[in-house]
Amino acid sequence: MIDENLESMSEFSEQVLLDELIKDPGNPFLLYQLGKRYFCIDKDFPMACDFFEKALNAGAEPGDSYTYDLVECYGYALVSTGQLGKAIILRDTFSIYYNDNEQFRLLSEHINKSNSSN
């Protein structure tokens, strides 16, 4: 019963986000929220990557409260989908903003190790 309720809530939240995105298609926060949903709930990393990339291209700024989480999740999703070139570019682009963050350094190390194992 609990799993059915969570699935129903998840589908509802996805639909609400998609409806809002229709009204405001360039909203980086909505794009991030959809990416986060696909990343965390569905484990659909290719779909998450699509929305995270759109959020960054729509103008998510390093100073925005959600952008670090966006970058971190996007980095792990890129590695999970074998998009190491994009992961390296992401790491290099945002290291100027987040290199003091321990979690970002762990992500960077994960990207480096994944890249060296290929």
N, C-alpha and C positions, 0 to 999 in steps of 0.2 A: 504493500500500500504506500509506503513512504517513497519508494522508487518511482511509482506512478505519479505521485504528487510532484516530486522534483522534476520529472520529465515534463509534466504539464506546465509547471512554472517556467522551466527552461524554454519551452516552445513559445510560451506567452511573452517572455522577455525578448526573445529573438524577434518576434513579430512586432512588438512595440518599437524596438530599435530600428527595424527595417521601415516601419511606417514613418518614424521620425526622420530617417535618412531620406525618404522621398520628399519630405518637406524642406530639408536642408542638406542636399547631397554633398556639399563640400565641407561639412562640419567634421574637423579632425577628431574631436572627442567622441562623436557617435561612431565614426569609423574605428577608432581605437576600441571602444566598448564592444563592437561586433567582433573585432579580431580577438579580443580577450575572451569573449564567450566561446568562440570556436577553439581557441587555444586551451582553455581550462576545462570546459564542460564537454565538448565533443571530441577533443584531442584531434581535431581536423587541422593539422598544421599547414597544409597548402592553402586552405581557405583563410586561416589566421594570417598567414604571410601576405595574402592579397589585401586584406583589410589594414594590416599594420603598414604596409607600403603606401596604400592610399592615404592613410592618416598622416604619414610623414610628408607625402607630396601635397597634401591639402593645407599644410602649414603648421603642424604641431611644432612648437618651439621648445628648445631645451629647458627654458624656465617654467614651462607649463607644469602644473602639479602632477600630471599623469604621464608626461613624456618619458621619464626615466623607466617606468614600468613598461611602457610601450617598447622602448629600445631593448630592454632586457628580454622580454617575451619574444619579440621579433628575432633577436639574435639566436635564441634557443630554437625557435621554430625554423629558422633558416638552416641551422646545423642539422636539425632533425629531418629536413627534407633534402639534404645534400646540396644546398645552395651556398657552398662555402665561399665562393667569390663575393657574393652579396654580403655574407656575414663579415668578411674581412673589411669590405668597404664601410659597412655599418660601424664596426669597431673603430676603424680609423677616423671616421667622421665624428663620432661622438666621444672619443677619448679625451678630447680637449675639455669637454664639459663634465665628464663623469669619472675620469681616471682616479680621482681621490676616493671614489666609492668602492668599497671592498667587493660588493656584489658584481659591479662592473668589471673589476679586475678578474674575478672568477669566470665571468662570461668570456672575457678576452682570452684567458688561459684555455678555456674549453674550445674556443674557436681555433686557437693555435694548435692544440693537440689534435683536434679533428682534422685540421688541414695537413698536419705532418703525417698523419696515419694514412693519407690517400696517396 
